[in-house]
Amino acid sequence: MTRIDFYVLADGARDDRLRLTCRITERARADGQRVLIHCADVATARNLDRLLWTYREESFLPHGLVGETNAALTPVLISMDGEPATEDQVLINLSPEVPEFFARFERLCEPLDQDRTVLQAGRKRWKYYSDCGYDLKHHEVR
């Protein structure tokens, strides 16, 4: 069963959920895991792509947009539709909806910031996962 972790930035945190996504990605890569980041739209995908290049000067997160990079050689992929279907280790969801393909992953990360719309959508996803019987973990991030 997929492990599901919600990471919620505390009030007053300087980061937003895209920077939090970079932190989660960096940790997963340090553990040797492949990451698929699910975005709801092209603008978010492009913004995240740019941010991953500049996230930390002393860090390098090899990544690319699905369709613009060789997926087999790229351990961090940014997608809007869950492709490629061969990815199954870590999914980071930046969509307001539950990704219909999440159950194929070992782990699902749900990064949230204090934006009202983001929190409200996150609560709906929490309820959905909980109603489906998943054991959910909540992490407050500073």
Wavefront OBJ file of the C-alpha trace (Angstrom):
o trace
v 0.000 0.000 0.000
v 1.270 3.482 -0.868
v 2.804 5.452 1.995
v 1.246 8.931 2.049
v 2.916 11.914 3.718
v 1.489 15.428 3.921
v 4.129 18.127 4.399
v 2.607 21.400 5.573
v 4.649 24.573 5.806
v 4.088 26.262 9.167
v 2.667 29.764 9.436
v 5.458 32.235 8.825
v 7.652 29.799 6.903
v 9.707 31.541 4.221
v 9.303 28.808 1.629
v 6.370 28.119 -0.640
v 5.250 24.682 -1.754
v 7.479 24.702 -4.855
v 10.577 25.224 -2.700
v 9.220 22.595 -0.305
v 8.930 20.267 -3.301
v 12.623 20.869 -4.009
v 13.469 19.936 -0.407
v 11.402 16.732 -0.586
v 12.953 15.867 -3.950
v 16.467 16.418 -2.644
v 15.786 14.092 0.299
v 14.317 11.364 -1.924
v 17.313 11.577 -4.271
v 19.693 11.335 -1.308
v 17.971 8.024 -0.573
v 18.558 6.946 -4.196
v 14.916 7.106 -5.206
v 13.405 8.184 -8.503
v 10.841 10.989 -8.299
v 7.877 11.927 -10.472
v 6.448 15.372 -9.746
v 2.839 15.711 -10.863
v 1.819 19.252 -11.852
v -1.664 20.444 -12.730
v -0.546 22.835 -15.467
v 2.295 23.845 -17.753
v 3.071 27.055 -15.855
v 3.687 25.191 -12.589
v 5.770 22.554 -14.373
v 7.959 25.216 -16.049
v 8.345 27.216 -12.812
v 9.400 24.095 -10.934
v 11.801 23.143 -13.733
v 13.531 26.530 -13.407
v 13.554 26.382 -9.606
v 15.138 22.931 -9.515
v 18.125 24.321 -11.471
v 18.711 27.105 -8.945
v 17.286 25.649 -5.736
v 20.602 25.321 -3.899
v 23.984 26.309 -5.233
v 25.701 23.309 -3.607
v 23.082 20.843 -4.822
v 22.270 19.339 -8.203
v 18.975 17.606 -8.848
v 19.061 16.018 -12.320
v 15.589 16.574 -13.677
v 13.548 17.304 -16.755
v 10.096 17.704 -18.187
v 8.527 14.540 -19.559
v 8.704 14.721 -23.345
v 11.751 17.001 -23.241
v 14.245 14.674 -21.575
v 15.281 11.052 -21.706
v 13.086 9.628 -18.935
v 15.222 6.515 -18.488
v 18.306 8.626 -17.724
v 16.602 11.312 -15.643
v 15.852 10.446 -12.003
v 13.529 13.423 -11.371
v 10.716 13.887 -13.860
v 8.082 16.595 -14.054
v 4.793 15.521 -15.614
v 1.201 16.663 -15.945
v -0.367 13.267 -16.640
v 1.491 10.611 -14.654
v 3.666 9.518 -17.548
v 5.885 7.660 -17.866
v 3.883 4.818 -16.383
v 7.095 2.978 -15.477
v 7.772 5.376 -12.574
v 6.686 3.874 -9.248
v 8.926 5.024 -6.395
v 8.100 8.573 -5.208
v 5.249 10.743 -6.464
v 5.039 14.384 -5.399
v 1.602 15.817 -6.081
v 1.276 19.510 -6.911
v -2.205 19.101 -8.363
v -5.305 20.098 -6.371
v -6.818 16.722 -7.284
v -5.981 13.178 -6.244
v -3.843 11.728 -9.052
v -5.741 8.706 -10.360
v -2.441 6.810 -10.780
v -1.041 7.407 -7.256
v -1.540 3.822 -6.038
v 1.242 2.464 -8.271
v 3.815 4.421 -6.215
v 5.588 3.264 -3.086
v 5.285 6.747 -1.646
v 3.122 9.824 -2.246
v 4.167 13.248 -0.937
v 1.642 16.067 -0.667
v 3.429 19.423 -0.106
v 1.161 22.221 1.155
v 1.760 25.840 2.059
v -0.548 28.259 3.857
v -2.411 29.408 0.737
v -6.110 28.968 1.543
v -6.927 27.284 -1.782
v -3.990 24.877 -1.462
v -4.940 23.958 2.121
v -8.597 23.435 1.233
v -7.721 21.126 -1.670
v -5.231 19.315 0.580
v -7.931 18.668 3.184
v -10.142 17.118 0.508
v -7.329 14.847 -0.613
v -6.566 13.891 3.022
v -10.209 12.894 3.486
v -10.215 10.880 0.261
v -7.067 8.947 1.175
v -8.299 8.409 4.726
v -11.703 7.178 3.507
v -9.830 4.714 1.264
v -8.026 3.275 4.300
v -4.549 4.737 3.813
v -2.410 5.425 6.885
v -1.581 9.123 6.568
v 1.334 10.990 8.075
v 1.360 14.736 8.763
v 4.622 16.681 8.978
v 4.764 20.346 9.931
v 7.718 21.961 8.159
v 9.419 25.163 9.238
l 1 2 3 4 5 6 7 8 9 10 11 12 13 14 15 16 17 18 19 20 21 22 23 24 25 26 27 28 29 30 31 32 33 34 35 36 37 38 39 40 41 42 43 44 45 46 47 48 49 50 51 52 53 54 55 56 57 58 59 60 61 62 63 64 65 66 67 68 69 70 71 72 73 74 75 76 77 78 79 80 81 82 83 84 85 86 87 88 89 90 91 92 93 94 95 96 97 98 99 100 101 102 103 104 105 106 107 108 109 110 111 112 113 114 115 116 117 118 119 120 121 122 123 124 125 126 127 128 129 130 131 132 133 134 135 136 137 138 139 140 141 142
